[in-house]
Amino acid sequence: MGLSQRARAVAPFEVMEIIARANEKDRAGDDVIHLEVGEPKFPIAAPVAEACQAHIAAGRAQYTEAAGMPALREAIAGHYQRTMGVAVDPARIIATAGASGALTLAMAATMDPGQALMTADPSYPCNRQIARILGCDTQLLPAAPTDGFQLTAPQVAKALDERTGALLVASPSNPTGTLMSPGTLGELYQLCEARALPMIVDEIYQGLVYGQAPQTALSLGNPWIVNSFSKYFGLTGMRLGWMVCPPGTENAVTNMAQHLFISPSSIAQAAGLACFDPQAIAEFEDRRRQLAEARDYLVSALTPLGFRLADVPAGAYYLFFDVSALSPSSAALAKALLEQASVATTPGHDFGPAFGETHLRVAYVDERPRLELAVDRIRRYLGV
């Protein structure tokens, strides 16, 4: 049976191959330290686990509204008001099957086949593949390290053409962990408004910022917002996200969600609702402090070994190191670290061509003793 052009065109997510090889080594008895995937080792928060158990015990596994449980959407709106002082109508909030579901809906709502998604290089690779599955292209713009690997308004304005269907930015960003300054975000939003260009803002790592309060582009107006319960709330396997739609678009988005997903998992939504419990928030805040400490440790430990940073990132849990002084190929270095030091990292190729050969992503997602062991193994591999 033949495959469609769409199916043949989608590139693999290379980090999954690294994960598969690292897991193979684990099964063979090796002790691999996993710094390749964005998933901290924290367990599910106690109030969230209890809410899931209660939901199942009550026999509640039915469909919900396609846009999600009203109580969950109201809780998300309350979260914006409480933490960022932004009022959001719950009717504009759509609960989704992970942030991936929200990204799919946002792109489907803003672009027609043949148009192009404009986004930064480096950026999360699945964004480009989702656009491709929808019959769209991607306009990758190399983002300078001096700009925090973030796009600027003059750069976007110069690159816009008749193909551009939407602009996607991420703050904090995967793979760099950098935030877009409020000024730059505002300039981009004003540019998009002036050009009638949809602006999609990935705020998936919004709660994981260090040394400053979280921000949202909703303070600027009405861009398309994508968020997730996977990162700050730690529910990666629950596959629950949300989006905030511009006013007047929510019905069309809900219609698409009905046909694509029916509804998000009701159990995941019960978990998401419990994430706003004060006890759970206190736990998430403690985890955020631990991640900040892990970031600071790895920066201080790896930079003397030749892992270079343009600047210390203020969000997420990634360090996007320039490793060109250590190897002419980030992929070769990542392979050597995995095979010879049993430390799994991600070469930059997944995130775009501009920095693919020169950069390596390290996720500071394990406990401090494991991070120290990883650094010791890397040091011994490098012979320094």
Secondary structure, DSSP 8 states (H G I E B T S, - for coil): ----HHHHH----HHHHHHHHHHHHHHTT---EE-SSS-------HHHHHHHHHHHHTT------TT--HHHHHHHHHHHHHHH-----GGGEEEESHHHHHHHHHHHHH--TT-EEEEEES--HHHHHHHHHTT-EEEEEE--GGGTT---HHHHHHH--TTEEEEEEESS-TTT-----HHHHHHHHHHHHHHT--EEEE-TTTT-BSSS----GGGTS--EEEEESSSSS--GGG--EEEE--TT-HHHHHHHHHHHHSS--HHHHHHHHHTTSHHHHHHHHHHHHHHHHHHHHHHHHHGGGT-B-SS---BTTEEEEE-TTT-S-HHHHHHHHHHHH-EE-EEGGGG-STTTTTEEEEE--S-HHHHHHHHHHHHHHHT-
